[in-house]
Amino acid sequence: MLSTKSGQAAPWRFQHVLSWISLALAGALWMLAAGDAHAASIQPLEIVTKTGVHVFSVEMATTEQEKTTGLMYRKELAEGKGMLFDFSPEQEVSMWMKNTYVSLDMIFIRADGRILRIAENTEPLSTKIIPSRGLAKGVLEVIAGTAQKYGIEPGDRIAHPLFSGK
C-alpha cells in the first residue's frame, strides 16, 4: 500500500493507481477484442507452384472499407500472412501503396484461381498505380520477396473458396 511521508496509508492514491490500472486493462482488452473481430475473417489459402504447395493465413478484404484500407498503417507483416482482396466479379483492378509502410508482393488472380500477374517488391508509401493488366477477381498481398522465395509465377494456381478452380 502507498504511504505518506508520515507513514500513514494513502488509500486515495492507491485507488487512483488502481483506476489507472483498470483503464489500461480495459483498453488492452478492447484492443484484443478488436483484433478478434478480424480473426473471424482470417482464412487459409494455398498457392500451388512447381516447388510445392505453400500455405498462407490471409485476412479477407471484402467490404469497400476493408478494400480501401487494406494493409495501410501497418508497420509489419509476418511471413506466411497476407490479405486477400475480393473484387468479385472479375474486373480490371488497380492498387497502390499509399499509407502502406511495408513493401509487398501483389499477386493478381483470375476467377479460375490462376495467377495473372505479380507486382513484386512494391514501393512503400507510393501513390503509383499498380494495375492488374487483365481481369482479376482477387489480389493477394504478402510480404515482399515471397514470390521469389517460393518460386510463385503467373499461371500458378491459388486454392481458396473465392476462386472457381476450373
Secondary structure, DSSP 8 states (H G I E B T S, - for coil): --B-TTS-B-HHHHHHHHHHHHHHHHHHHHHHHHHHHHHTTEEEEEEEETTEEEEEEEEEE-SHHHHHHTTTT-S---TTEEEEEEEEEEEEEEE--TT--S-EEEEEE-TTSBEEEEE-S--TT----EEEEEEEEEEEEEETTHHHHHT--TT-EEESTTS---
